[in-house]
Amino acid sequence: MVEQVYKGNRQNNYFVKKSWEHMCDGFYRKTGLKWDKDQLKSRYAVLRKQYATLKSLLGRGGFTWDETTGTITASEKAWTEIIKELPDAESLRTSGCPIYKKLCTIFSESVTNGKHDQSAEVGEKTPSKINQTTPLSLQQQSSSESEEADDVTENQDKGQQPSTPMTGTTRKRGRKGIDDAIAEAILEMATASKMRTTAIQQLNAAKYSVTKCIKLLDEMQGVDEKLYLAALEMFNKPLAREIFLSLRGDKRLTWLHRKVLGEAHLPY
């Protein structure tokens, strides 16, 4: 993304279509993930929104970001008030933001953790910083603007140069640092998302296991061999296990008869 900015292919948060194609190729080389344009744009927008939300918290006072752990600390009252105003802050409260320093590098800001400021190391010069007093709603709007990239033609941006002059060495150093940060931040987000999905799947598998179903089946009265064996076959389906375990005890036998043997075999 930064490379396309330095080439003059972005103005006011808009990228031309060809620029996104180059960025997708670059992201694949860095991470091994073959994401298309929409996936990359979506993740980039999420990162910007997360960054803008945390930046807003730290700018209000009373919130501290720990660079070592990535956690964000504040009083219970402060969290309650901010979550009412910014619901997205709830995820920051529970998960923190370990990649905030990288997000500051991506968006060319200094890192503020409530204790000290640390300038983003992106070379001898960096692009202009986002106005510290910009309202959160306007900062988040810029992420949606970037998703309208295809509306901008290459002819509109052709020949335009970055507003801040840079030497070739500075561009290379800055581009490499921020490109790496973007790739790492998005990769960490993708990895974390995959880990959460896996954890949820494992939790559900344990909660609605075949073993639990069989244990309950063994405890039930009025289950003959034919119904028993048919139920075991049905327990191969995750949804069937979940329904069986979620039903009240007095409803399980009726449900089994209906699902396994049909209406004619319902116990009356």
SEVEX-916397 format. One record per residue: residue number from 0; x, y, z of N, C-alpha, C in turn. Coordinates in Angstrom, 1 decimal. Each point is the difference from the previous one (the first is absolute). Last residue first. Layout:
BEGIN
REC num    n_X    n_Y    n_Z   ca_X   ca_Y   ca_Z    c_X    c_Y    c_Z
REC NUM      X      Y      Z      X      Y      Z      X      Y      Z
...
//
This chain:
BEGIN
REC num    n_X    n_Y    n_Z   ca_X   ca_Y   ca_Z    c_X    c_Y    c_Z
REC 267  -46.9  -43.3   22.5   -1.2    0.7    0.6   -0.5   -0.7    1.2
REC 266    4.6    0.5   -3.7   -0.6   -0.7    1.2   -1.2    0.8    0.5
REC 265    1.7   -0.4   -5.3    0.1    0.9    1.2   -0.7   -0.7    1.2
REC 264    0.6   -1.5   -4.8    0.6   -0.7    1.2    0.1    0.9    1.2
REC 263   -1.6    1.5   -4.4   -0.8   -1.2    0.4    0.5   -0.7    1.3
REC 262    2.3    3.8   -2.1   -1.3    0.4    0.7   -0.7   -1.3    0.5
REC 261    5.3   -0.5   -0.9   -1.1    0.6   -0.7   -1.2    0.1    0.9
REC 260    4.7   -1.6    0.8   -0.9   -1.0   -0.4   -1.2    0.6   -0.7
REC 259    3.7    2.8    1.5    0.6   -1.3   -0.3   -1.0   -0.9   -0.7
REC 258   -1.2    4.4    1.7    1.1    0.1   -0.9    0.5   -1.3   -0.6
REC 257   -3.5    0.1    3.3   -0.5    0.8   -1.2    1.2    0.0   -1.1
REC 256    0.8   -2.0    4.2   -0.9   -0.8   -0.7   -0.4    0.7   -1.3
REC 255    2.7    2.3    3.0    0.7   -1.1   -0.6   -0.9   -0.8   -0.9
REC 254   -1.9    3.5    2.6    0.8    0.5   -1.1    0.7   -1.1   -0.8
REC 253   -2.3   -1.1    4.0   -0.9    0.3   -1.1    0.7    0.5   -1.2
REC 252    2.6   -0.8    3.8   -0.5   -1.2   -0.6   -1.0    0.2   -1.1
REC 251    1.7    3.8    2.5    1.1   -0.7   -0.9   -0.6   -1.2   -0.6
REC 250   -2.2    3.0    3.2   -0.3    0.2   -1.4    1.0   -0.8   -0.9
REC 249    0.1    0.2    4.9   -1.2   -0.6   -0.4   -0.4    0.1   -1.5
REC 248    4.0    2.1    1.9    0.0   -1.4    0.1   -1.2   -0.7   -0.4
REC 247    1.3    4.7   -2.1   -0.4   -0.5    1.3    0.0   -1.5    0.0
REC 246    3.1    2.4   -3.7   -1.4   -0.3    0.4   -0.1   -0.4    1.4
REC 245    4.2    0.8   -2.2   -0.6    1.2    0.4   -1.5   -0.2    0.5
REC 244    2.9   -3.5   -1.9    0.5    0.4    1.3   -0.7    1.3    0.6
REC 243   -1.1   -1.6   -4.4   -0.3   -1.1    1.0    0.4    0.5    1.4
REC 242    1.1    2.8   -3.7   -1.4    0.0    0.3   -0.4   -1.0    1.1
REC 241    4.5    0.1   -1.6   -0.4    1.2    0.8   -1.4    0.1    0.4
REC 240    1.5   -3.6   -2.7    0.5   -0.1    1.3   -0.4    1.2    0.9
REC 239   -1.0    0.0   -4.6   -0.9   -0.9    0.7    0.5   -0.2    1.5
REC 238    2.6    2.6   -2.9   -1.2    0.7    0.3   -1.0   -0.9    0.8
REC 237    4.2   -1.8   -1.6    0.2    0.9    1.1   -1.4    0.7    0.4
REC 236    0.5   -5.0   -2.1   -0.3    1.3   -0.5    0.1    1.0    1.2
REC 235    0.5   -4.7    0.5    1.1    0.4   -0.8   -0.1    1.5   -0.5
REC 234   -3.4   -2.5    2.5    0.9    0.8    0.8    1.3    0.4   -0.7
REC 233   -3.4   -3.0   -1.7   -0.4    1.4   -0.2    1.0    0.9    0.8
REC 232    0.5   -4.7    0.3    0.3    0.4   -1.3   -0.3    1.5   -0.2
REC 231   -1.2   -1.9    4.0    1.4    0.0   -0.1    0.4    0.5   -1.4
REC 230   -4.5   -0.9    0.8    0.4    1.3    0.6    1.5    0.1   -0.1
REC 229   -1.9   -3.9   -1.5   -0.3    1.0   -0.9    0.4    1.4    0.6
REC 228    0.4   -3.8    2.7    1.0   -0.1   -1.1   -0.2    1.1   -1.0
REC 227   -3.2   -0.4    3.5    1.4    0.3    0.6    1.0    0.1   -1.1
REC 226   -4.4   -1.4   -1.0    0.0    1.4    0.2    1.4    0.5    0.5
REC 225   -0.8   -4.6   -0.4   -0.1    0.6   -1.3    0.2    1.5    0.1
REC 224   -0.2   -2.6    4.0    1.3   -0.1   -0.8   -0.1    0.7   -1.3
REC 223   -3.2    2.0    3.7    0.3   -1.4   -0.4    1.3    0.0   -0.9
REC 222   -2.0    3.4    4.0    0.7    0.0   -1.3    0.4   -1.5   -0.3
REC 221   -2.3    1.8    4.0   -0.9   -0.2   -1.1    0.7    0.1   -1.4
REC 220    2.2    2.6    4.2   -0.9   -1.2    0.0   -0.8   -0.1   -1.3
REC 219    5.1    2.4    1.1   -1.4    0.1   -0.3   -0.7   -1.3    0.1
REC 218    4.8    0.7    0.6   -0.8    0.3    1.2   -1.5    0.1   -0.3
REC 217    3.3   -0.6   -3.4    0.1   -1.2    0.8   -0.9    0.2    1.3
REC 216    0.5    3.6   -3.0   -0.8   -1.0   -0.6    0.0   -1.3    0.8
REC 215    2.8    3.6    1.3   -1.4    0.3    0.2   -0.9   -1.1   -0.5
REC 214    4.5   -0.4   -0.9   -0.2   -0.1    1.5   -1.4    0.2    0.3
REC 213    1.4    0.7   -4.4   -0.1   -1.5    0.3   -0.3   -0.2    1.5
REC 212    0.9    4.4   -1.5   -1.3   -0.5   -0.6   -0.2   -1.4    0.4
REC 211    4.1    2.0    1.1   -1.1    0.5    0.9   -1.3   -0.5   -0.5
REC 210    3.7   -1.1   -2.6    0.1   -0.7    1.3   -1.1    0.5    0.9
REC 209    0.7    2.1   -4.2   -0.7   -1.3   -0.1    0.0   -0.7    1.3
REC 208    0.3    5.3    0.2    0.8   -1.1   -0.5   -0.9   -1.3   -0.1
REC 207   -0.3    5.3    0.9   -1.0   -0.9   -0.6    0.7   -1.2   -0.5
REC 206    2.6    3.1    2.3   -1.2    0.2    0.7   -1.1   -1.0   -0.5
REC 205    4.3    0.2   -2.0    0.1   -0.6    1.3   -1.4    0.1    0.7
REC 204    0.5    1.9   -4.2    0.2   -1.4   -0.2    0.0   -0.7    1.4
REC 203   -0.1    4.7   -0.2   -1.3   -0.6   -0.3    0.1   -1.5   -0.2
REC 202    3.9    2.4    0.8   -0.9    0.1    1.2   -1.3   -0.6   -0.3
REC 201    3.1    0.3   -3.5    0.4   -1.0    1.0   -0.9    0.0    1.2
REC 200   -0.7    3.2   -3.3   -0.3   -1.3   -0.5    0.4   -1.1    1.0
REC 199    1.3    4.4    1.0   -1.5   -0.1    0.1   -0.5   -1.4   -0.5
REC 198    4.6    1.1   -0.5   -0.3   -0.2    1.5   -1.5   -0.2    0.1
REC 197    1.6    1.0   -4.3    0.3   -1.3    0.4   -0.3   -0.3    1.5
REC 196   -0.6    4.3   -1.7   -1.0   -0.9   -0.6    0.3   -1.4    0.4
REC 195    3.0    3.3    1.4   -1.3    0.1    0.7   -1.0   -1.0   -0.5
REC 194    4.1    0.3   -2.2    0.2   -0.6    1.3   -1.3    0.0    0.8
REC 193    0.3    2.3   -4.1   -0.1   -1.5   -0.2    0.1   -0.7    1.3
REC 192    0.4    4.6    0.1   -1.3   -0.3   -0.3   -0.1   -1.5   -0.2
REC 191    4.2    1.7    0.8   -0.8    0.1    1.2   -1.4   -0.4   -0.3
REC 190    2.9    0.3   -3.6    0.4   -1.1    0.8   -0.9    0.0    1.3
REC 189   -0.4    3.6   -3.0   -0.6   -1.2   -0.6    0.3   -1.2    0.9
REC 188    1.8    4.1    1.4   -1.4    0.0    0.1   -0.6   -1.3   -0.6
REC 187    4.6    0.6   -0.5   -0.4   -0.3    1.4   -1.5    0.0    0.2
REC 186    1.6    1.3   -4.2    0.2   -1.4    0.2   -0.3   -0.4    1.5
REC 185   -0.2    4.5   -1.2   -1.1   -0.7   -0.6    0.1   -1.5    0.2
REC 184    3.6    2.7    1.5   -1.2    0.3    0.8   -1.2   -0.8   -0.6
REC 183    4.2   -0.3   -2.2    0.0   -0.7    1.3   -1.3    0.2    0.8
REC 182    0.6    2.3   -4.1   -0.1   -1.5   -0.3   -0.1   -0.7    1.4
REC 181    0.7    4.6    0.1   -1.3   -0.3   -0.5   -0.2   -1.5   -0.1
REC 180    4.3    1.6    1.2   -1.0    0.1    1.1   -1.4   -0.3   -0.5
REC 179    3.4    0.0   -3.2    0.2   -1.1    0.9   -1.0    0.1    1.2
REC 178    0.2    3.6   -3.0   -0.6   -1.2   -0.7    0.1   -1.2    0.9
REC 177    2.0    3.9    1.6   -1.5    0.0    0.1   -0.6   -1.1   -0.7
REC 176    4.8    0.4   -0.2   -0.5   -0.1    1.4   -1.5    0.0    0.1
REC 175    2.0    0.6   -4.2    0.2   -1.4    0.5   -0.5   -0.1    1.4
REC 174   -0.2    4.3   -2.1   -1.0   -1.0   -0.6    0.2   -1.4    0.6
REC 173    3.0    3.5    1.3   -1.4    0.2    0.6   -0.9   -1.1   -0.6
REC 172    4.4    0.0   -1.6    0.0   -0.3    1.4   -1.4    0.1    0.6
REC 171    0.6    1.3   -4.5    0.2   -1.4    0.1   -0.1   -0.4    1.5
REC 170   -0.3    4.6   -1.0   -1.2   -0.7   -0.5    0.2   -1.5    0.2
REC 169    3.7    2.7    0.9   -1.0    0.1    1.1   -1.3   -0.7   -0.4
REC 168    3.5    0.1   -3.1    0.4   -0.8    1.1   -1.1    0.1    1.1
REC 167   -0.4    2.7   -3.9   -0.2   -1.4   -0.3    0.3   -0.9    1.2
REC 166   -1.6    4.9    1.2    1.0   -0.6   -0.8   -0.2   -1.4   -0.3
REC 165   -3.9    3.7    0.8    0.8   -0.9    0.6    1.1   -0.5   -0.9
REC 164   -4.3    4.0    0.9    1.1   -0.5   -0.8    0.8   -1.0    0.8
REC 163   -5.3    1.0    0.7    1.3    0.3    0.6    1.1   -0.6   -0.8
REC 162   -4.4   -0.3   -1.5    0.1    1.4    0.4    1.3    0.3    0.7
REC 161   -0.6   -3.9   -3.8   -0.3    0.2    1.4    0.2    1.5    0.4
REC 160   -1.2   -0.9   -5.1    1.0   -0.4    0.9   -0.4    0.2    1.4
REC 159   -2.3   -0.8   -5.3    0.0    0.7    1.3    1.1   -0.6    0.9
REC 158   -1.1   -1.7   -4.4    0.9    1.1    0.0    0.0    0.7    1.3
REC 157   -4.2   -2.8   -1.0    1.2   -0.1   -0.8    0.9    1.2    0.1
REC 156   -4.6   -0.8    1.8    1.2    0.0    0.9    1.3    0.0   -0.8
REC 155   -4.2    0.0   -2.3   -0.1    1.0    1.0    1.2    0.1    0.9
REC 154   -0.4   -3.5   -3.2    0.3    1.3   -0.7   -0.1    1.2    1.0
REC 153   -1.2   -4.5    1.2    1.5    0.2    0.0    0.3    1.4   -0.6
REC 152   -4.7   -0.6    2.5    0.7   -0.5   -1.2    1.4    0.3    0.1
REC 151   -4.1   -0.8    3.7    1.1    1.0   -0.4    0.8   -0.7   -1.2
REC 150   -3.5   -2.2    2.3   -0.6    1.1   -0.6    1.0    1.0   -0.5
REC 149    1.0   -4.0    2.5   -0.2   -0.3   -1.4   -0.7    1.2   -0.7
REC 148    1.0   -0.1    4.8    1.1    0.2   -0.9   -0.3   -0.1   -1.5
REC 147   -2.4    0.1    4.5   -0.6    0.4   -1.2    1.1    0.2   -1.1
REC 146    0.8   -1.2    4.6   -0.7   -1.2   -0.6   -0.6    0.5   -1.4
REC 145    2.1    3.0    3.0    1.0   -0.8   -0.7   -0.6   -1.1   -0.7
REC 144   -2.7    2.8    2.7    0.4    0.6   -1.2    1.0   -0.8   -0.8
REC 143   -1.3   -1.3    4.3   -1.0   -0.3   -1.0    0.3    0.6   -1.3
REC 142    2.8    0.9    3.5    0.1   -1.4   -0.3   -1.0   -0.4   -1.0
REC 141    0.0    4.3    1.8    1.1   -0.1   -1.0    0.2   -1.5   -0.4
REC 140   -3.0    1.3    3.4   -0.6    0.2   -1.3    1.1   -0.2   -1.1
REC 139    1.0    0.0    4.6   -0.5   -1.3   -0.4   -0.6    0.1   -1.4
REC 138    1.6    3.9    2.1    1.1   -0.9   -0.3   -0.5   -1.3   -0.5
REC 137   -3.1    3.1    1.2    0.6    0.4   -1.2    1.2   -0.9   -0.3
REC 136   -2.3   -0.6    4.0   -0.9   -0.3   -1.1    0.6    0.3   -1.3
REC 135    2.2    1.2    4.1    0.1   -1.4   -0.4   -0.8   -0.4   -1.1
REC 134    1.9    5.0    0.4   -1.0   -0.8    0.7    0.1   -1.5   -0.5
REC 133    4.2    3.4    0.0   -1.0   -0.4   -0.9   -1.0   -0.9    0.8
REC 132    4.2    2.1    1.6   -1.4    0.4    0.5   -1.1   -0.4   -0.9
REC 131    4.7   -0.8   -0.9   -0.3   -0.7    1.3   -1.4    0.4    0.5
REC 130    1.7   -0.4   -5.2   -0.3    1.0    1.0   -0.4   -0.6    1.3
REC 129    3.1   -2.7   -3.3   -1.4    0.3    0.1   -0.2    1.0    1.1
REC 128    4.7   -0.1   -2.6   -0.8   -0.7    1.0   -1.4    0.4   -0.1
REC 127    3.7   -0.2   -4.1   -0.6    0.9    0.9   -0.9   -0.8    1.0
REC 126    4.0   -2.6   -2.1   -1.1    0.7   -0.6   -0.6    0.8    1.1
REC 125    5.1   -1.0    0.8   -1.3   -0.7   -0.1   -1.0    0.8   -0.6
REC 124    5.8   -0.5    0.4   -1.2    0.9   -0.1   -1.2   -1.0   -0.1
REC 123    4.2   -1.9    0.7    0.4    1.4    0.4   -1.2    0.9    0.0
REC 122   -1.2   -5.1    0.7    1.0    0.7   -0.8    0.2    1.4    0.5
REC 121   -3.0   -2.9    2.1   -0.3   -0.3   -1.4    1.0    0.7   -0.9
REC 120   -1.6   -0.9    5.4    1.3    0.0   -0.8   -0.3   -0.4   -1.4
REC 119   -3.0    2.6    4.0    0.0   -1.2   -0.9    1.3    0.1   -0.9
REC 118   -0.3    2.2    5.0   -0.2    0.3   -1.5    0.1   -1.3   -0.8
REC 117   -1.6    0.7    5.2    1.1   -0.6   -0.8   -0.3    0.2   -1.4
REC 116   -1.5    1.9    5.2   -0.3    0.0   -1.4    1.2   -0.6   -0.7
REC 115   -2.1   -0.8    5.3    1.0    0.7   -0.9   -0.4   -0.1   -1.4
REC 114   -2.9   -1.3    3.5    1.2    0.3    0.8    1.0    0.7   -0.8
REC 113   -4.2   -1.3   -1.8   -0.4    0.5    1.3    1.2    0.4    0.9
REC 112    0.2   -1.8   -4.5   -0.5   -1.0    0.9   -0.4    0.5    1.3
REC 111    1.2    1.3   -5.5   -0.3    0.6    1.3   -0.6   -1.1    0.9
REC 110    2.9    0.7   -4.9   -0.6   -0.9    0.9   -0.2    0.6    1.3
REC 109    0.0    2.4   -5.0    0.9   -0.3    1.1   -0.8   -0.9    1.0
REC 108   -1.0    0.0   -5.4   -0.3    0.7    1.3    1.1   -0.3    1.0
REC 107   -1.3   -1.8   -4.8    1.0    1.1    0.2   -0.3    0.9    1.2
REC 106   -2.1   -4.3   -1.6   -0.7    1.3   -0.3    0.8    1.2    0.4
REC 105    1.9   -4.4    0.4   -0.8    0.0   -1.2   -0.6    1.3   -0.3
REC 104    2.2   -0.5    4.1    0.9    0.0   -1.1   -0.7    0.1   -1.3
REC 103   -2.6   -0.6    3.8    0.5    1.3   -0.1    1.1    0.2   -1.1
REC 102   -1.6   -4.3    0.8   -1.1    0.8   -0.6    0.5    1.5   -0.1
REC 101    2.7   -3.0    2.3    0.1   -0.2   -1.5   -1.1    0.8   -0.7
REC 100    0.0    0.1    4.7    1.2    0.6   -0.5    0.2   -0.1   -1.5
REC  99   -3.6   -2.3    2.1   -0.2    1.4   -0.1    1.2    0.8   -0.5
REC  98   -1.1   -4.9    0.9    0.6    0.5   -1.2   -0.1    1.5   -0.1
REC  97   -1.9   -2.7    3.6    1.5   -0.2    0.0    0.7    0.6   -1.2
REC  96   -4.6    0.8    2.7    0.4    0.2   -1.3    1.5   -0.2   -0.1
REC  95   -4.6   -1.7    3.3    1.1    0.9   -0.2    0.4    0.3   -1.4
REC  94   -3.7   -2.8    2.1    1.2   -0.6   -0.8    1.2    0.9   -0.1
REC  93   -4.2    1.2    2.4    0.2   -1.4    0.3    1.3   -0.6   -0.6
REC  92   -1.3    4.6   -0.6    0.1   -0.3    1.4    0.3   -1.4    0.3
REC  91   -0.7    1.4   -4.4    1.3    0.5    0.5    0.1   -0.3    1.4
REC  90   -4.1   -0.9   -2.0    1.0   -1.0   -0.4    1.4    0.4    0.4
REC  89   -3.5    3.0    0.8   -0.2   -1.2    0.8    1.0   -1.0   -0.3
REC  88   -0.6    4.2   -2.3    1.0    0.0    1.0   -0.1   -1.3    0.9
REC  87   -3.1    1.3   -3.5    1.1   -0.8   -0.5    1.1   -0.1    1.1
REC  86   -4.0    2.7    0.6   -0.2   -1.5    0.3    1.2   -0.8   -0.5
REC  85   -0.6    5.2    1.5    0.7   -0.7   -1.1   -0.1   -1.5    0.3
REC  84   -2.4    2.9    2.9    0.3    0.9   -1.2    0.5   -0.7   -1.2
REC  83   -0.7   -2.4    4.0   -1.3    0.5   -0.4    0.1    0.9   -1.2
REC  82    3.9   -1.6    1.9   -0.6   -1.1   -0.7   -1.4    0.5   -0.4
REC  81    2.6    2.7    2.8    0.5    0.1   -1.4   -0.7   -1.1   -0.9
REC  80   -1.1    0.3    4.7   -0.4    1.2   -0.7    0.5    0.0   -1.5
REC  79    1.3   -3.5    2.9   -1.5    0.0   -0.1   -0.4    1.2   -0.9
REC  78    4.5   -0.3    1.2   -0.3   -1.0   -1.0   -1.5    0.0   -0.2
REC  77    1.6    2.7    3.4    0.5    0.5   -1.3   -0.4   -0.9   -1.1
REC  76   -0.9   -1.3    4.5   -0.9    1.1   -0.4    0.4    0.5   -1.4
REC  75    2.8   -3.2    2.0   -1.3   -0.6   -0.4   -1.0    1.0   -0.5
REC  74    5.2    1.2   -0.5   -0.9   -0.3    1.1   -1.3   -0.6   -0.5
REC  73    4.5   -0.9   -2.7   -0.7    1.2    0.4   -1.0   -0.4    1.1
REC  72    4.0   -2.1   -3.8   -0.5    0.0    1.3   -0.7    1.4    0.2
REC  71    1.8   -3.7   -4.0   -0.4    1.3    0.2   -0.7    0.1    1.4
REC  70    3.9   -3.5   -2.7   -1.2    0.2    0.7   -0.3    1.5    0.2
REC  69    4.0   -2.3   -1.9   -1.1    0.4   -1.0   -1.3    0.3    0.7
REC  68    4.6   -1.2    1.8   -1.1   -1.0   -0.1   -1.1    0.3   -1.0
REC  67    3.9    2.8    0.4    0.5   -1.3    0.2   -1.1   -1.1   -0.1
REC  66   -0.8    4.8   -0.2    0.6   -0.5   -1.2    0.5   -1.4    0.1
REC  65   -4.2    2.6    2.3    1.2   -0.7    0.4    0.7   -0.6   -1.2
REC  64   -3.7    4.2    0.9    0.3   -1.1   -0.8    1.4   -0.6    0.4
REC  63   -4.2    3.2    2.4    1.5   -0.3   -0.2    0.2   -1.3   -0.8
REC  62   -4.0    4.2    1.6    0.3   -1.3   -0.6    1.5   -0.2   -0.3
REC  61   -1.8    4.0    1.9   -0.6   -1.1    0.8    0.2   -1.4   -0.5
REC  60   -0.2    4.2   -3.4    0.5   -0.1    1.4   -0.7   -1.0    0.8
REC  59   -0.5    1.2   -4.8   -0.9    0.6    1.0    0.5    0.0    1.4
REC  58    2.2   -1.8   -4.0   -0.1    1.4   -0.1   -0.9    0.6    1.1
REC  57    0.5   -4.7   -0.7    1.2    0.5    0.6    0.0    1.6    0.0
REC  56   -3.7   -2.2   -2.2    0.1   -0.3    1.5    1.2    0.6    0.7
REC  55   -0.4    0.3   -4.7   -1.0    0.9    0.6    0.0   -0.3    1.5
REC  54    2.7   -2.7   -2.7    0.5    1.3    0.1   -0.9    1.0    0.7
REC  53   -1.5   -4.3   -0.8    1.0    0.0    1.0    0.6    1.4    0.2
REC  52   -3.0   -0.6   -3.6   -0.7   -0.2    1.3    1.0    0.1    1.1
REC  51    1.7    0.0   -4.4   -0.7    1.3    0.3   -0.7   -0.1    1.4
REC  50    2.1   -3.9   -1.7    1.0    1.0    0.4   -0.7    1.3    0.4
REC  49   -2.7   -3.4   -1.7    0.5   -0.4    1.3    1.0    1.0    0.5
REC  48   -1.6    0.6   -4.3   -1.1    0.2    1.0    0.5   -0.3    1.4
REC  47    2.8   -1.0   -3.6   -0.1    1.4    0.2   -1.0    0.4    1.0
REC  46    0.5   -4.5   -1.2    1.1    0.4    0.7    0.0    1.5    0.3
REC  45   -3.4   -1.9   -2.7   -0.1   -0.4    1.4    1.1    0.5    0.9
REC  44    0.2    0.7   -4.7   -1.0    0.8    0.7   -0.2   -0.3    1.4
REC  43    2.8   -2.7   -2.5    0.7    1.3    0.1   -1.0    0.9    0.7
REC  42   -1.6   -4.2   -1.2    0.9   -0.1    1.1    0.7    1.4    0.3
REC  41   -2.7   -0.3   -3.8   -0.8   -0.2    1.2    0.8    0.0    1.2
REC  40    2.1    0.1   -4.2   -0.7    1.3    0.3   -0.8   -0.1    1.3
REC  39    2.0   -3.9   -1.7    1.0    0.9    0.5   -0.6    1.3    0.4
REC  38   -2.9   -3.1   -2.0    0.5   -0.5    1.3    1.0    0.9    0.6
REC  37   -1.5    0.9   -4.4   -1.0    0.3    1.0    0.4   -0.5    1.4
REC  36    2.8   -0.9   -3.7    0.0    1.4    0.3   -1.0    0.3    1.1
REC  35    1.9   -4.9    0.1   -0.4    0.9   -1.1   -0.1    1.4    0.5
REC  34    3.3   -4.1    1.9   -1.2    0.8    0.2   -0.3    0.8   -1.2
REC  33    3.3   -3.9    1.6   -0.4    0.5   -1.3   -1.4    0.6    0.2
REC  32    4.5   -1.0    3.3   -1.5   -0.1   -0.1   -0.5    0.7   -1.3
REC  31    4.6   -0.3    1.6   -0.4   -1.2   -0.5   -1.5   -0.2   -0.1
REC  30    3.0    3.9    1.5   -0.7   -0.9    0.9   -0.4   -1.4   -0.5
REC  29    2.5    3.5   -2.5    0.4    0.2    1.4   -0.6   -1.0    0.9
REC  28   -1.2    0.2   -4.7    1.5   -0.3    0.1    0.5    0.0    1.5
REC  27   -4.5    1.3   -1.0    0.2   -1.5   -0.2    1.5   -0.3    0.2
REC  26   -1.2    4.5    0.1   -0.4   -0.7    1.2    0.2   -1.5   -0.1
REC  25    0.8    2.6   -3.8    1.0    0.2    1.0   -0.3   -0.6    1.3
REC  24   -3.2   -0.1   -3.5    1.2   -0.8   -0.4    1.1    0.1    1.1
REC  23   -3.8    2.7    0.5   -0.4   -1.4    0.2    1.2   -0.9   -0.3
REC  22    0.5    4.5   -1.0    0.0   -0.2    1.4   -0.3   -1.4    0.4
REC  21   -0.4    1.4   -4.5    1.4    0.0    0.4    0.1   -0.4    1.5
REC  20   -4.3    0.7   -1.7    0.6   -1.2   -0.5    1.4   -0.2    0.3
REC  19   -2.1    4.0    1.1   -0.5   -1.1    0.9    0.6   -1.3   -0.5
REC  18    0.8    3.7   -2.7    0.8    0.1    1.3   -0.4   -1.1    0.9
REC  17   -2.5    0.7   -4.0    1.3   -0.7   -0.2    0.9    0.0    1.2
REC  16   -4.2    2.4    0.1   -0.2   -1.5    0.0    1.4   -0.7   -0.2
REC  15    0.1    4.7    2.4   -0.5   -0.4   -1.3    0.0   -1.6    0.0
REC  14   -0.6    3.1    4.5    1.0   -0.7   -0.8   -0.7   -0.4   -1.3
REC  13   -0.8    3.9    4.2   -0.5   -0.8   -1.1    1.2   -0.7   -0.7
REC  12    0.1    3.3    3.8   -0.3   -1.4    0.4   -0.6   -0.8   -1.1
REC  11    1.7    4.4   -0.8   -1.1    0.1    0.9   -0.6   -1.4    0.3
REC  10    3.2   -0.6   -3.7   -0.3    1.3    0.4   -1.2    0.0    0.9
REC   9    3.9   -3.5   -2.5   -1.1    0.2    1.0   -0.1    1.5    0.3
REC   8    3.3   -2.0   -2.9   -1.2   -0.7   -0.4   -1.1    0.1    1.0
REC   7    4.9    1.5   -0.2   -1.0    1.0   -0.3   -1.3   -0.6   -0.4
REC   6    4.2   -2.0    1.7   -0.1    0.1   -1.5   -1.1    1.0   -0.4
REC   5    0.6   -1.0    4.5    1.2    0.6   -0.4    0.0    0.2   -1.5
REC   4   -3.5   -2.5    1.9   -0.1    1.4    0.4    1.2    0.8   -0.5
REC   3    0.0   -4.6   -0.7   -1.0    0.7   -0.9   -0.2    1.4    0.4
REC   2    2.7   -2.6    2.8    0.6    0.1   -1.3   -0.9    0.7   -1.0
REC   1   -1.7   -1.2    4.2    0.9    1.2    0.1    0.7    0.2   -1.3
REC   0   -2.7   -3.8    0.4   -0.8    1.2    0.0    0.9    1.3    0.0
//
